[in-house]
């Protein structure tokens, strides 16, 4: 068989390889010498028998297979803990620990190995050489230079913060290895508890107790050590309890929550023991620590705590029920060793319903008579409260929730109205209103302020031609029962306000449709001082920084959260107070509803949020060193419809809170003013262009002339944006039909 030389270099190389294999080892060795001139120049060819050619191809395939096997034999990158042994000794000055670990690093790409660690590292060694250790709070990382098995030995120390503390808490972390042990040694006279860990060995060695514990992987456990009480009476804990059955009546069903509130006056609680009524099958169990581990034996439920309870805590049992189901009102019992102060029945409802327990066993209370406790949950929304009459000795009985006929449909409502108004140096006004309309309606009736000209109108981002009559605009909606529309309306009042006035009144368009929530941002030109004098909406702060934050000091923890209304909208300008050791620290939420408290000491503190037009809400929050505790707060609307300002409002420049802003806050506020004013003018022009294009599209009939107020117009907005300005934000719940604000205007001093 003849193999002609290929014209390309690659195929010439293949010909050389075949030739070398054909001629034997001598030819292979000769490949390092210069190529044969005849083959390189293309003037020769190699002839091989077909059998020999097939053998060469098979040899090439075997070489490729061998190469693939070598690549497959390369180890995947691995970094694993083979064995971790912990030896911990509790002494008078602190916790001394020794960690011995065996780890394996494999593969071409060497990965780091992390060991969980608690405390300060006093000494650390690793064998064999060829690896280094990096220590950060909470972990130790081994960085290997080559693959292999390494052995580590680390000595740690955790000092006690209070030498005179009656109870010591030792935090233990899982080694998270296939083989390992955790052995703790402390004084034999001490009483101990370690929730979350399994005891493998417990023995007394002279004056010391030796515990071997198994801790689930990826978790921590807390060993609590306490000096024994001097008498049996002193050892008995003194605990008072309040129990309640809370019924949340919703359209989809009824949620039952059985609540037990504990007040530990003396001693502590490691496990809550609850006797359940017959037939009660809780779906979930929650404590003041969050989700809780529990076990059930017949009618008794045990809820295990992560930390000993000293002070106030609670347990909640959630059970879903169906409408029409008969509800047994027998309360949960908090078990022996507790003193029950009372049992309550609390109802919340979002639909028309009738809930009434047996009159002979329950006494109706005012909602304000319900004992104050953050365990009742956010917002309240409580409809009625009853207390079980313990003196009567009657059985709690049962009840059935009766749903009442639904009220007549009121049609559409404006769930949210957002207004932005720009006052120019020449006294012209530009108003942009965005309405979120829900319900059933054929049109939205909007009456513009006197002297206003409709400039553009969008319904669900589509230019729309409204009907106009005597200053009233009728926006077509065609909404069904559950429909939703987003409407944006821009109007202009040219030269509406003459200059050099000591007081100005700004009025928005009037709606005939009820509004649930209204927010109004007013952009005012700089050069004058403005003071809020009155209006149906209440001024609120508007932070320009990323988050309204306060430095508390004295700690290394943080509290961060956000505030929403009950519809899920984020609320800016909410006053948030964190009470630390009876001292209040206050800030306001930023434009995105966020707030932050930094450098907060360890412990349990109380956070409280309030905003005019909403009910206040507060929670206990647990802060730990080096961690950020997240808090989500929900404010429910208050029942009042208008808010009256009873004292003189500050100047807009005085309404900024120093702790909310950095040093460049003034420039940030000016940048925000310019961006909002520019966006208002740009959006108005863009929408009138879009409306113009929509109106100029080909049609069967001759289109009407495009003018402002009909389809959006074709002219740009006739306003000049002030170079500098101020921003006033106002908010109101269930405002009246006519919305206006009065400002006092002063020349700068």
C-alpha positions in Angstrom: 0.0 0.0 0.0 1.4 3.4 -0.9 1.1 6.3 1.5 1.7 9.6 -0.4 3.2 12.5 1.4 0.6 15.1 2.5 1.0 18.7 1.4 0.5 20.0 5.0 2.9 19.9 7.9 0.5 17.9 10.1 0.0 15.1 7.6 3.7 15.0 6.9 4.2 14.4 10.6 1.7 11.5 10.5 3.6 10.0 7.5 6.9 10.2 9.5 5.2 8.5 12.5 4.0 5.7 10.3 7.3 5.4 8.7 9.1 5.2 12.0 6.8 2.5 13.3 7.2 0.6 10.1 11.0 0.7 10.2 11.4 -0.2 13.9 13.1 1.2 16.9 16.1 2.5 14.9 13.8 4.7 12.9 12.1 6.0 16.1 15.4 6.9 17.6 16.3 8.7 14.4 13.3 11.0 14.7 15.4 13.4 16.8 17.7 13.9 13.8 16.8 16.2 10.9 14.0 14.8 8.6 14.8 12.8 5.5 15.0 15.3 2.6 12.9 13.3 0.2 10.0 13.1 2.6 10.2 16.6 3.8 10.3 18.0 0.2 7.4 15.9 -1.0 9.4 13.9 -3.5 9.0 10.5 -2.0 6.3 8.1 -0.7 6.3 5.1 1.7 4.9 1.8 0.7 3.5 -0.6 3.4 1.7 -3.8 3.2 -2.0 -3.5 4.1 -1.6 -5.9 7.1 1.3 -3.8 8.5 -0.8 -0.6 8.0 -3.7 -2.1 10.0 -1.3 -3.1 12.8 0.1 0.4 12.9 -3.4 1.9 13.3 -4.2 -0.6 16.2 -1.0 0.4 17.9 -2.0 4.1 17.7 -5.4 3.2 19.2 -3.8 1.3 22.1 -1.5 4.3 22.8 -4.6 6.6 22.9 -6.3 4.3 25.3 -3.3 4.1 27.6 -3.1 7.9 27.7 -6.8 8.1 28.6 -6.2 5.6 31.5 -3.4 7.7 32.8 -5.6 10.8 32.8 -8.4 8.9 34.6 -6.0 7.7 37.2 -5.3 11.3 38.3 -7.1 11.9 41.7 -9.9 14.4 42.0 -9.2 17.3 44.3 -10.1 16.4 47.9 -9.8 18.0 51.3 -11.4 16.1 54.1 -11.2 15.6 57.9 -10.5 11.9 58.7 -10.5 12.2 62.5 -11.0 15.0 65.0 -10.6 14.5 68.7 -11.3 17.3 71.2 -10.1 17.4 74.8 -11.7 20.2 76.9 -11.0 21.0 80.5 -13.0 23.6 82.5 -10.9 25.4 85.1 -11.4 28.5 87.2 -10.0 31.0 84.7 -11.6 29.6 81.6 -11.9 26.7 79.1 -8.7 25.0 78.0 -8.9 22.8 74.9 -6.7 20.6 72.8 -7.8 19.6 69.3 -6.1 16.7 67.5 -7.1 16.2 63.8 -6.0 14.1 60.9 -6.8 15.5 57.4 -6.2 14.4 53.9 -5.4 16.5 50.9 -5.4 15.0 47.4 -5.5 15.9 43.7 -3.5 18.2 41.5 -5.4 21.3 42.8 -4.9 21.4 46.5 -7.9 22.6 48.4 -7.8 24.2 51.9 -9.2 22.2 54.9 -11.2 24.1 57.5 -11.6 23.0 61.1 -14.3 24.6 63.3 -12.7 26.1 66.3 -13.8 28.0 69.4 -11.6 30.4 71.4 -8.1 31.7 71.1 -5.2 29.7 69.6 -2.3 29.4 72.0 -0.2 26.9 70.1 -0.5 24.9 66.8 1.6 22.3 65.1 1.3 20.4 61.9 3.2 17.3 60.6 4.7 16.5 58.3 6.2 19.7 57.0 4.7 21.2 53.8 1.6 22.9 55.2 0.7 26.1 57.0 -2.2 27.2 59.3 -4.3 30.3 59.1 -6.5 31.2 62.1 -9.7 33.3 61.9 -12.3 33.7 64.5 -14.4 30.5 64.5 -12.2 28.4 62.3 -8.6 27.1 61.5 -7.6 26.5 57.9 -4.8 24.2 56.7 -3.1 25.2 53.5 -1.1 22.3 52.0 1.8 22.7 49.5 1.5 19.1 48.4 -0.9 16.2 48.6 -0.8 13.9 51.6 -2.1 13.1 55.1 -1.4 15.8 57.8 -1.8 15.7 61.6 -2.6 18.8 63.5 -2.6 19.6 67.2 -4.0 22.9 68.4 -4.3 24.3 72.0 -7.1 26.8 72.6 -8.3 28.9 75.5 -11.6 30.7 76.2 -11.5 33.0 79.2 -14.6 33.5 81.5 -16.1 36.9 81.2 -17.3 36.9 84.8 -15.4 35.0 87.5 -18.2 35.1 89.9 -21.0 33.8 87.6 -23.1 31.1 89.2 -23.7 29.4 85.8 -20.9 28.7 83.3 -21.7 28.1 79.6 -19.2 26.3 77.5 -19.8 26.3 73.7 -18.9 23.0 72.0 -18.6 22.6 68.2 -18.8 19.4 66.2 -15.6 18.1 64.7 -17.7 16.9 61.7 -15.4 14.0 60.9 -16.1 10.2 60.3 -14.1 9.4 63.4 -13.7 11.5 66.5 -14.7 12.3 70.0 -15.4 15.2 72.3 -14.3 14.7 75.9 -15.0 17.4 78.6 -13.5 17.4 82.1 -14.8 19.6 84.9 -15.4 19.5 88.7 -17.4 16.6 89.9 -19.5 18.8 92.3 -21.0 20.8 89.4 -24.4 20.2 88.0 -24.5 20.1 84.2 -26.8 20.1 81.2 -25.9 19.8 77.5 -29.0 20.0 75.2 -28.4 19.0 71.6 -25.6 16.5 72.5 -25.7 12.7 73.1 -23.8 11.4 76.1 -21.5 8.5 75.2 -19.6 8.2 78.5 -20.2 9.8 81.9 -17.9 8.9 84.8 -16.3 10.4 87.8 -12.5 10.3 88.1 -11.6 11.4 91.6 -12.7 15.1 92.0 -13.4 15.4 88.3 -16.3 14.4 86.0 -15.4 13.1 82.5 -18.0 13.4 79.8 -17.7 12.0 76.3 -20.3 13.7 74.0 -21.4 13.2 70.4 -22.5 16.4 68.7 -24.3 16.2 65.3 -22.2 17.4 62.3 -22.3 21.1 61.5 -24.0 22.1 64.8 -22.9 23.4 68.2 -24.0 22.5 71.7 -23.8 24.5 75.0 -22.6 22.8 78.1 -24.1 24.5 81.2 -22.3 24.1 84.5 -23.8 25.3 87.8 -22.9 25.1 91.5 -25.4 23.0 93.4 -28.1 24.7 95.6 -27.7 24.5 99.3 -31.3 23.2 99.9 -34.0 21.4 97.9 -36.3 24.4 98.3 -33.8 26.8 96.8 -33.1 24.3 93.9 -36.8 24.3 92.9 -37.4 26.9 90.1 -40.1 29.5 90.5 -42.0 29.9 87.2 -45.2 31.7 86.4 -47.1 31.0 83.2 -49.9 32.5 81.1 -51.5 30.4 78.4 -53.7 31.4 75.5 -55.6 30.0 72.6 -55.3 32.3 69.5 -57.7 31.8 66.6 -56.8 33.4 63.3 -59.9 33.4 61.1 -59.0 33.6 57.4 -60.9 33.0 54.2 -59.0 29.8 53.5 -59.4 28.4 57.0 -58.6 28.9 60.7 -55.2 28.9 62.3 -55.1 27.8 65.9 -52.1 28.8 68.0 -51.7 27.5 71.6 -49.4 29.8 73.4 -47.5 29.4 76.7 -45.7 32.4 78.1 -43.1 31.7 80.9 -41.7 34.1 83.5 -38.8 32.5 85.3 -38.4 34.3 88.7 -35.9 31.9 90.2 -33.8 29.2 88.5 -33.9 28.3 84.8 -35.7 26.1 82.3 -33.9 23.7 79.9 -37.0 21.9 78.6 -40.6 22.9 78.4 -43.1 20.2 79.3 -46.6 20.7 78.0 -49.7 18.5 78.5 -51.8 18.6 75.3 -55.6 18.5 75.2 -57.0 15.3 73.7 -57.0 15.4 69.9 -54.7 18.3 69.5 -52.1 17.6 66.7 -49.8 20.6 66.3 -48.3 21.0 62.9 -45.3 23.1 64.1 -43.6 24.1 67.3 -41.9 27.5 67.8 -40.2 29.0 70.8 -38.7 32.4 71.6 -35.5 31.0 70.2 -37.1 30.3 66.8 -37.8 26.8 65.5 -37.6 24.3 68.3 -36.8 20.6 68.6 -39.5 18.6 70.4 -40.6 15.1 71.1 -44.1 13.7 72.0 -45.0 10.9 74.2 -48.8 10.2 74.3 -50.4 13.5 75.4 -47.2 15.2 76.6 -44.9 17.4 74.5 -41.3 18.2 75.4 -39.7 21.2 73.8 -35.9 21.4 74.1 -34.2 24.8 74.5 -30.8 25.7 73.0 -30.1 27.9 76.0 -31.4 28.0 79.5 -34.4 30.3 80.0 -33.9 32.9 82.6 -36.5 35.7 82.4 -39.3 35.6 79.8 -39.9 33.1 77.1 -42.7 31.3 75.2 -43.7 28.3 73.2 -46.2 28.4 70.3 -48.0 25.3 68.9 -49.6 25.9 65.4 -52.5 23.8 64.3 -54.5 24.4 61.0 -58.3 23.9 61.2 -61.2 24.0 58.8 -64.3 26.2 58.7 -67.2 24.6 60.4 -65.0 22.4 62.6 -65.9 22.3 66.3 -63.0 23.6 68.3 -62.1 22.2 71.7 -61.1 25.2 73.9 -59.3 23.0 76.5 -55.9 24.8 77.1 -52.5 23.3 77.1 -51.1 22.8 80.7 -47.5 23.9 81.5 -46.8 20.9 83.8 -45.7 20.6 87.4 -43.4 23.2 88.9 -45.2 26.2 87.3 -47.8 28.6 88.6 -50.6 29.3 86.1 -51.8 32.9 86.2 -54.6 32.6 83.7 -55.8 31.4 80.3 -57.1 33.6 77.5 -58.9 33.2 74.2 -57.8 35.6 71.5 -59.4 36.0 68.1 -58.0 37.7 65.0 -60.1 37.8 61.8 -59.7 39.2 58.3 -63.2 38.3 57.2 -66.7 38.8 58.6 -67.2 36.1 61.2 -68.8 35.4 64.6 -66.7 33.8 67.3 -68.1 33.4 70.9 -67.1 30.9 73.5 -69.6 29.5 76.1 -70.7 32.5 78.2 -70.7 30.6 81.5 -67.0 29.8 81.4 -65.5 32.8 79.8 -65.4 36.6 80.6 -65.2 39.1 77.8 -62.2 41.6 78.3 -61.2 44.7 76.6 -58.2 44.2 74.2 -56.1 46.6 76.4 -56.6 44.2 79.4 -54.6 41.5 77.6 -51.2 41.2 79.4 -48.4 42.9 77.4 -46.1 40.5 75.7 -44.2 40.5 72.4 -45.2 36.8 72.0 -48.7 37.8 70.8 -47.1 38.5 67.4 -46.8 41.5 65.1 -49.4 44.1 64.8 -52.0 43.0 66.9 -55.0 42.9 64.7 -56.8 41.4 67.7 -60.6 41.4 67.4 -61.7 40.1 70.8 -60.3 38.7 74.1 -61.9 36.4 76.7 -60.5 35.0 79.9 -61.3 31.6 81.3 -63.2 32.0 84.7 -61.1 29.8 86.9 -63.3 30.5 90.0 -66.4 29.3 88.3 -64.7 25.9 87.7 -66.7 25.3 84.5 -65.2 23.4 81.6 -63.8 25.6 78.8 -66.2 24.0 76.3 -66.2 24.2 72.5 -67.1 26.7 69.8 -67.7 26.9 66.1 -66.7 29.8 63.9 -69.7 31.2 62.0 -68.9 33.1 58.8 -71.2 36.1 58.2 -72.5 37.2 54.8 -70.0 39.2 52.9 -70.5 43.0 52.6 -71.7 44.5 49.4 -69.0 45.1 46.8 -68.0 48.7 46.8 -66.3 48.5 43.4 -62.8 49.7 42.8 -60.3 51.2 45.3 -57.0 52.9 44.8 -54.7 50.6 46.8 -51.7 53.0 46.6 -51.3 56.5 45.2 -47.8 57.9 44.7 -47.6 61.6 43.8 -44.5 63.6 42.9 -44.8 67.4 42.5 -42.1 69.8 41.2 -42.3 73.5 42.0 -40.0 75.6 39.7 -38.4 78.9 40.3 -41.0 80.6 38.0 -43.9 79.2 40.1 -45.0 76.5 37.7 -46.1 73.1 39.0 -45.7 69.7 37.5 -47.7 66.8 39.1 -47.2 63.2 38.4 -49.7 60.7 40.0 -49.4 57.0 39.8 -52.5 55.0 40.9 -52.8 51.3 41.6 -56.5 50.6 41.0 -58.0 47.2 42.0 -61.6 46.0 42.0 -64.4 46.5 39.5 -64.8 49.7 37.6 -65.4 51.0 34.1 -63.6 54.4 34.6 -61.5 56.4 37.1 -62.8 59.9 37.7 -60.0 62.5 38.3 -60.7 66.2 38.9 -57.6 68.3 38.1 -56.6 71.3 40.2 -57.9 74.6 38.9 -55.7 75.9 36.0 -54.1 72.5 35.4 -53.5 71.1 31.9 -53.4 67.3 31.4 -50.1 66.6 29.8 -49.9 62.8 29.5 -51.8 59.7 30.5 -50.7 56.0 30.6 -52.8 53.0 31.5 -50.6 49.9 32.1 -47.8 51.7 30.2 -50.0 52.4 27.2 -50.8 55.9 26.0 -54.5 56.5 26.4 -57.0 59.1 25.2 -59.3 60.1 28.1 -62.6 61.8 28.2 -62.6 65.4 29.6 -65.4 67.5 30.8 -65.1 70.8 32.8 -61.7 69.9 34.3 -62.6 66.3 35.1 -60.8 63.5 33.4 -62.4 60.1 32.9 -59.8 57.4 32.5 -61.2 54.2 30.9 -60.4 51.1 32.9 -62.7 48.1 32.0 -61.9 46.4 35.3 -63.4 43.0 36.3 -63.9 41.9 39.9 -60.3 41.0 40.5 -58.7 43.3 37.9 -55.7 45.6 38.5 -54.7 48.7 36.6 -51.6 51.0 36.9 -52.4 54.6 35.8 -49.8 57.4 35.4 -51.1 60.9 35.0 -49.0 64.1 34.4 -50.5 67.6 34.6 -48.9 71.1 34.4 -49.9 74.3 36.1 -48.0 77.1 34.4 -47.3 80.1 36.7 -49.6 78.7 39.3 -47.8 80.4 42.3 -46.5 84.0 42.2 -43.2 84.6 43.8 -42.5 86.3 47.2 -45.4 84.8 49.1 -45.1 84.0 52.7 -47.5 81.0 52.4 -48.3 78.7 49.6 -50.9 75.9 49.2 -50.4 73.1 46.8 -53.3 70.9 45.8 -53.4 67.6 44.0 -56.0 66.1 41.7 -59.2 64.9 43.5 -60.4 61.3 43.3 -63.9 60.0 43.7 -62.5 56.5 44.3 -61.3 55.7 47.9 -57.6 55.7 48.5 -56.0 53.3 51.0 -52.5 54.7 51.1 -51.1 57.9 49.7 -47.5 59.1 49.5 -46.5 62.5 48.2 -43.0 63.7 47.4 -42.6 67.5 46.9 -39.6 68.9 45.1 -39.0 72.5 46.1 -36.4 75.0 44.7 -33.6 76.1 46.9 -33.0 79.7 48.0 -35.9 79.8 50.5 -36.8 78.2 53.8 -39.9 76.1 53.9 -41.9 75.0 56.9 -44.8 72.5 56.9 -47.9 74.4 58.1 -50.7 71.9 57.6 -52.3 69.3 55.4 -54.0 65.9 55.5 -50.8 64.0 54.9 -48.0 63.9 57.5 -44.4 64.8 56.8 -41.9 62.0 57.2 -38.1 61.8 57.1 -36.4 60.7 53.8 -33.0 59.3 54.3 -30.7 59.6 51.2 -28.0 57.2 52.5 -28.2 53.5 51.9 -29.5 52.9 55.4 -30.5 54.9 58.5 -27.9 53.8 61.0 -26.9 54.5 64.6 -23.7 53.5 66.4 -24.7 52.3 69.8 -21.2 51.5 71.2 -20.0 49.0 73.7 -20.4 45.8 71.6 -19.5 44.1 68.4 -23.0 43.0 67.2 -25.5 44.7 64.9 -29.2 44.9 64.5 -30.5 45.4 60.9 -34.0 45.2 59.5 -36.7 46.7 57.4 -40.2 47.9 57.9 -43.2 47.1 55.7 -46.9 47.8 55.8 -49.4 45.0 55.9 -49.5 45.0 52.1 -45.8 44.3 51.8 -44.7 47.8 50.8 -41.4 49.1 52.3 -41.9 52.1 54.5 -39.4 55.0 54.6 -39.2 57.5 57.5 -40.3 55.0 60.2 -39.0 56.0 63.7 -37.1 52.9 65.0 -35.9 52.8 68.6 -33.5 50.2 70.1 -33.6 50.1 73.9 -30.3 48.8 75.3 -30.1 48.6 79.1 -32.9 51.1 79.5 -31.2 53.6 77.2 -33.0 54.4 73.9 -31.2 54.8 70.6 -33.2 56.1 67.7 -33.0 56.2 63.9 -35.3 56.3 60.9 -35.7 53.9 58.0 -34.2 54.9 54.7 -36.1 55.3 51.4 -36.0 51.5 51.0 -37.3 50.8 54.5 -34.0 49.7 56.0 -32.5 50.6 59.4 -29.2 49.6 61.1 -27.9 49.7 64.7 -24.1 49.1 64.9 -21.7 48.2 67.8 -24.6 46.8 69.8 -23.6 44.9 73.1 -24.4 41.2 73.5 -27.8 40.4 75.1 -31.5 40.7 74.6 -32.7 44.1 73.6 -36.1 45.7 72.6 -36.7 47.2 69.1 -39.7 49.4 68.6 -41.1 51.0 65.3 -43.7 53.7 64.9 -45.0 55.9 62.1 -47.9 58.3 62.1 -51.0 56.6 60.6 -49.8 53.2 61.6 -50.0 51.2 64.8 -46.7 50.8 66.6 -44.9 47.4 66.9 -42.1 46.1 69.0 -40.0 42.9 69.5 -37.3 41.5 71.6 -34.1 40.8 69.6 -31.1 38.7 70.6 -27.7 40.2 69.7 -24.5 38.1 69.7 -21.0 39.2 69.3 -19.8 39.6 65.7 -23.1 38.7 64.2 -26.0 40.7 62.7 -29.5 40.1 64.0 -32.1 40.6 61.3 -35.5 42.0 62.2 -38.6 42.3 59.9 -41.3 44.6 61.2 -44.8 45.0 59.8 -46.9 48.0 60.6 -50.7 47.8 60.4 -52.7 51.0 59.5 -54.3 52.8 62.5 -58.0 53.4 62.6 -57.9 57.2 62.3 -58.4 58.7 58.9 -56.6 62.1 59.3 -53.8 63.3 61.4 -53.7 66.8 63.0 -50.4 68.5 63.5 -50.6 70.0 67.0 -47.1 71.6 67.2 -45.0 73.7 64.9 -43.2 71.6 62.3 -39.5 72.1 61.8 -37.9 73.6 58.7 -37.1 71.1 56.0 -33.4 71.6 56.6 -33.9 70.8 60.3 -35.9 67.6 59.5 -32.7 65.7 58.7 -31.4 63.5 61.5 -27.6 63.7 61.9 -27.2 60.0 62.7 -28.8 59.1 59.4 -26.3 60.7 57.1 -22.6 60.7 56.4 -20.6 63.9 56.0 -21.5 64.3 52.3 -25.3 63.9 53.0 -26.0 67.4 51.8 -24.6 66.7 48.4 -26.4 63.3 48.3 -29.7 65.1 49.0 -29.0 67.6 46.1 -28.1 64.7 43.8 -31.4 63.0 44.7 -33.3 66.2 44.1 -31.7 66.6 40.6 -32.3 63.0 39.7 -36.0 63.1 40.7 -36.7 66.4 39.0 -34.9 65.3 35.8 -36.7 62.0 35.8 -40.1 63.8 36.1 -39.4 66.1 33.2 -37.8 63.3 31.1 -40.6 60.8 31.7 -43.2 63.4 30.8 -41.5 64.1 27.5 -41.0 60.5 26.8 -44.6 59.7 27.5 -45.9 62.5 25.3 -43.6 61.2 22.5 -45.0 57.8 22.9 -48.5 59.2 22.9 -47.7 61.2 19.8 -46.5 58.1 18.0 -49.6 56.2 19.1 -51.9 59.0 17.9 -50.0 59.3 14.5 -50.3 55.6 13.7 -52.3 54.9 10.4 -56.0 54.7 11.0 -59.1 54.5 8.9 -60.3 58.0 9.8 -58.3 61.2 9.8 -56.7 61.5 13.3 -57.5 64.5 15.5 -54.7 67.1 16.0 -52.3 66.0 18.8 -52.6 68.5 21.6 -51.6 68.5 25.3 -54.3 66.9 27.5 -55.7 64.7 24.7 -53.1 62.0 23.9 -50.2 63.4 25.8 -49.1 66.2 23.4 -46.0 66.6 21.4 -44.3 69.5 23.2 -41.7 69.0 25.9 -42.8 69.9 29.4 -42.6 73.7 29.7 -40.6 73.8 32.9 -37.0 74.5 33.9 -35.5 72.3 36.6 -34.1 74.2 39.5 -30.3 73.7 40.0 -30.8 72.9 43.7 -33.7 72.1 45.9 -35.2 70.3 48.9 -37.4 67.2 49.1 -40.4 66.9 51.4 -42.1 63.5 51.7 -45.6 63.0 53.2 -47.6 59.9 53.8 -51.2 59.2 54.9 -53.6 56.3 55.4 -57.2 56.6 54.1 -56.8 60.2 53.1 -59.9 62.3 52.2 -60.8 63.1 48.6 -59.1 66.5 48.5 -55.4 66.4 49.3 -53.4 69.6 49.8 -50.5 70.9 51.8 -49.7 74.4 53.1 -46.1 75.6 53.5 -44.7 78.7 55.1 -42.1 80.3 52.9 -39.3 82.5 54.4 -36.5 84.4 52.8 -33.1 83.1 54.0 -31.6 84.9 56.9 
